[in-house]
Every structure is written in C-alpha cells, then in structure tokens.
Amino acid sequence: MSKNALIMGIETSCDETAAAIIQDDSSGIPKILSNIVSSQFDVHKKFGGVVPDLAARAHVEKIDLIVKKALMKSKKSLNDIDAVAATAGPGLIVCLSVGLNFAKALSLSLNKPFIGVNHLEGHALSPKLQTKLDYPYLLLLISGGHSQFLCVNGLGNYKRLGTTIDDALGEAFDKAAKLLGIEFPGGPKIEILAKKGNPNKFKLPMPIINKGGCNFSFAGLKTAVLKISSTIKTEQEKYDLAASFQNTIERILYKKTQVAFNEYLKINNNYSKNFVVAGGVAANKNIRKKIEEISNENKFNVFFPSLDLCGDNAAMIAMVGLEKFKSKNFDSHDLEARPRWQLDENAKFLKGAGVKI
C-alpha cells in the first residue's frame, strides 16, 4: 500500500453519473483531488421522475468520459490509483450495474483492489472528507429514498434508531412540489417558493409526531397538500402552501431529532455528542437552521457536508473505499449489485407498524 493512498470512487445508483479521486492525508482528512458529477435532469424532466432504462443508458454513454474528467482534474493517471471503489447498492439495479461493472473491469485491468460500497454508508461518512470525526456519532440521513436516524459505531457498524414508515423526506418534497405544479426535480425549489409565503397560512398534519419513537411518516402530509392544492387560486396561495409545507417538515424534524438525541444518549452517553446530517435534503438551508437550533439546545456538535457533498457524488464513495482500503477490506469481482441494502442489517422493515413502537 502506498503511503498516501489514491482511491477512485464511482457512483451510478440513480440519475447521477459520478467519478472522484481522493488521496489519504496525514492530517486525517483526505484530499478531494476531483469530484465530477453529471446530472440527468434534462433526460427525465418531461417524465416527472427518473426513468430507470433511460438513466442506465445515460450512465453507459457518460461513464467513460466522467472517469477521464476525474483523472484529468486530479492530475493523476490510472496507474497511480491504489483501488477502485463503486456503489454496489442500494439503488436502481440497471443503474448500479453500469458503475459496478465499469469499476470491476478497471480494477482487473489495473490489477488493483476492487471495493463495493453501500451508497448510504457514503452519505454517513461524507463529513469525514472535510473534518476529523471519530466514532461513534448520531446520523440523520435524509435523501430522496431514505430518512433514518442511525448510530454510527464504526465502519460497517450501524444501529438504526428510526426510519420512515412510508415516504422518504426527499420523496415527500418532490411529490409536494409536483402537486404545486413545480417541474421535476421540484424538491429543492419548494425552499425557494417558501421564502415568498406565510408559513402559518395552512395547518398541515404531523403524522405520528407524538408516537413511533423517532420514526417518521410523511404520506399523510402529502395527502393534505394534495387536498389543499386543488383549492388554490392565486400564486400567493401557492407560496403560502409551500411555506406551510416547509415549516411543517421543520417542526417534525425538530421533534423527532429530540427523541433521537434521547435514544442515542441511552446507548452512547459516555462518548462525544456528535451529530451528522447528510443526504440530498441536508442541503435545505431552512432545515439546517432548525437542526442547528435543536442541536445547540441539546449541546450536540452538528456536522453537515458541504452542499456539493450532500447530493449523490463519488467522493463519498471513495471515502468509504479509503477506509476499507486501510483495513484491506476488499471485494471479489463477482460481487452483485444490491438494489436493497440496509446499513443496519438487523433492522426490521417498517411499513405502518412503526406507529406502534
């Protein structure tokens, strides 16, 4: 192993084709030499959501170019790479297979280790690309497909404290945006519209807010937005509904985060009170502000990835690859893509039953 290992990361779990090169550093914080992300917004825009076959085709067309761009920006050659890490799941299997097979072929041709990475673990470790962060810590993962509280006890060692029993938070944002007539991807645009509205104009439900531990439910909130949106007659009312939706989400996260803090301290009371918030929805500035508020009140140190590391990217995949590389935790080239892959393998699947916890 080289003194300062160079890891290539490849990410194709959904609709971003991404490649990155990171380098280990004596400071304990790796250097991001390149982090190239190619979005497919234009491909899926007219369909109002991601079309798997079109996404996979776009990955096939772009993956070689994106990897070359990552190498060019890093000013490194393929022969400098010490290992190739790629997302193996969860995600759309036709998309996962593109990056996974490309990474396997590359590692074989270079005779370098191949490392399969859990996409969610990439999000979990993403702040380690910018700050020293020791285990354990509490994680709130909020993205298009996942909403979970987890204890991050170490690499590959997770305990889920709570999850969504229906929609993920990012999914709820996108669905609400669609009901408001905002084109895909609409989730991030709700935050912009909300600035023009009255957050107290509409009273929206907060499902299982006082039960279910730190589990979430967003489906009922989406249904309420559907009913109200059909009565909206002016642009101002549209802004008011966006603001009310944003405000309701903030209140839900505030309350559930307090519950998660209490649950976390029951398990890790003797350790640092560190709290990581990661995933695409972590880029929402209002949500960041509300989570900073509850963290300060509870004397938790809160860490957010930079905005470019919140969404799907390959630097976070390389980060997991680097940690696995250091422990010589490599994968064989017959590793299969896993469209479903929990961080906590012992956690039970929840669909509705979570309200009884």
URKA-V213302 format. One record per backbone hydrogen bond with DSSP energy under -1.0 kcal/mol. NH is the residue of the N-H (numbers start at 0). CO is the residue of the C=O. If there is no record, write none. Layout:
# URKA-V213302
NH&CO + NH&CO
This chain:
# URKA-V213302
6&21 + 7&82 + 8&19 + 9&84 + 10&17 + 16&37 + 17&10 + 18&35 + 19&8 + 20&33 + 21&6 + 22&30 + 23&4 + 27&24 + 30&22 + 32&20 + 33&20 + 35&18 + 37&16 + 43&39 + 44&40 + 46&43 + 47&44 + 48&43 + 54&50 + 55&51 + 56&52 + 57&53 + 58&54 + 59&55 + 60&56 + 61&57 + 62&58 + 65&61 + 66&62 + 67&63 + 68&64 + 69&65 + 70&66 + 71&67 + 72&68 + 73&69 + 74&70 + 75&70 + 79&76 + 80&77 + 81&5 + 82&5 + 83&112 + 84&7 + 85&114 + 86&9 + 87&116 + 90&338 + 91&12 + 95&91 + 96&92 + 98&94 + 99&95 + 100&96 + 101&97 + 102&98 + 103&99 + 104&100 + 105&101 + 106&102 + 107&103 + 108&104 + 109&105 + 110&106 + 111&106 + 114&83 + 116&85 + 118&88 + 121&117 + 122&118 + 123&119 + 124&120 + 127&124 + 128&125 + 129&126 + 130&126 + 136&151 + 137&273 + 138&149 + 139&275 + 140&147 + 141&277 + 142&145 + 147&140 + 148&161 + 149&138 + 150&158 + 151&136 + 152&156 + 153&156 + 156&153 + 158&150 + 160&148 + 161&148 + 163&146 + 164&215 + 169&142 + 171&167 + 172&168 + 173&169 + 174&170 + 175&171 + 176&172 + 177&173 + 178&174 + 179&175 + 180&177 + 181&176 + 188&185 + 189&185 + 189&186 + 192&188 + 193&189 + 195&192 + 196&193 + 200&197 + 208&205 + 210&207 + 214&211 + 215&162 + 221&217 + 222&218 + 223&219 + 224&220 + 225&221 + 226&222 + 227&223 + 228&224 + 229&225 + 230&227 + 237&233 + 238&234 + 239&235 + 240&236 + 241&237 + 242&238 + 243&239 + 244&240 + 245&241 + 246&242 + 247&243 + 248&244 + 249&245 + 250&246 + 251&247 + 252&248 + 253&249 + 254&250 + 255&251 + 256&252 + 257&253 + 258&254 + 259&255 + 260&256 + 261&257 + 262&258 + 263&259 + 264&260 + 265&261 + 266&263 + 267&263 + 270&267 + 273&271 + 274&300 + 275&137 + 276&302 + 277&139 + 280&141 + 281&278 + 282&279 + 283&280 + 287&283 + 288&284 + 289&285 + 290&286 + 291&287 + 292&288 + 293&289 + 294&290 + 295&291 + 296&292 + 297&293 + 299&294 + 300&272 + 302&274 + 308&305 + 317&313 + 318&314 + 319&315 + 320&316 + 321&317 + 322&318 + 323&319 + 324&320 + 325&321 + 326&322 + 327&324 + 328&323 + 329&327 + 330&113 + 334&331 + 337&87 + 346&343 + 354&351 + 355&352 + 356&353
